[in-house]
Amino acid sequence: MSFQTQEARIILAIEAIRTSKKLSRRKAIKVYNVPKSTLRLRINGATSLPERRLANTNLNELEE
């Protein structure tokens, strides 16, 4: 399972929770097959690992 497909499923699960009043977090975890802790952290505002790595770089691609 690649990271991109899991990332896409996490984003879809968050959007489904926000738009649907009947979809709970527990149900979204089962439907979208995402880790409970990851979904909880993302809903609470945590960023993904690639986004954090980009934020930590000092030089952009052109400067390198």
C-alpha positions, 0 to 999 in steps of 0.5 A: 500500500503506497503512501499516496493512496492512504493519504487520499483515503484519509482526505476522503474520510475527513471530507465525508465526516465534515459533509455528512451528519450521519457518518461517524468517525468510527464508521469512516475508519471502517469504510475508508480503511484508515488508521484511527489515530491518524484520522483523529490527528488530521481532524484536529489539525496535524499535517501530513509527514511530507508537508512537515518535511517541506516546511522544514527545508531552508532552500526551495528547489530553485535556490538549490 
